[in-house]
Amino acid sequence: IKTDNTLWMWGNNERGALGQGNRTLYSSPVQVPGTTWEQLVTNQFAAMCVRTDNTMWVWGQSTVGILGLNENGTEYESPVQLPGTNWRAINIGRECACATKTDNTAWAWGANEFGVIGINDTSDYSSPKQIPGTTWKDVRSGNLESGGVKTDGTLWVWGKNAGGQLGQNNTTAYSSPVQIPGTTWSSISVSDEFMAALKTDG
């Protein structure tokens, strides 16, 4: 994304992930239509972007419903709007996506192995499902684990925990958010096998 809010993409376009309305490979930047793009996230075959009007747009391959359009396996070569006009921040993992809205609610969708969506089950969902709570500042997903920071500075995690990546002093999987001790957390980063977070107290 440039400072004029134009969006540019390049590289492999096998699944239409470059948003050009085709599957042509581009070895230099090409513009995605529109001039109000603000925040972009991608994985191997899909892209999601929030515009300045808080609408969310998705394209590429919707494997396990990761595009949130209530279907599975469809491929989109151009941006398609996800319902809603108050999306704030987005994140995409390998097979799961999550986002927060301007009302501080958090939402997730896609593959849900080990409860990575955080709604107390392990069913896959092809449209956004609300994670419990109304005070989320940000949420992040990796491969099979997720985490989020709330507006009160608390840190919560859920999903796969085989390597202890949820910080609970065990290797138990959790399908609902569980709290990591502390109230001064400011941000979180989620990888495929570990997590890291920053505190405001240094």
Salt bridges, closest charged atoms under 4 A:
GLU14 OE2 - ARG15 NH2 3.68
GLU75 OE2 - ARG15 NH1 3.32
GLU75 OE1 - ARG23 NH1 2.45
GLU77 OE2 - ARG23 NE 2.70
ASP138 OD2 - ARG140 NE 2.95
ASP192 OD2 - ARG94 NH2 2.61
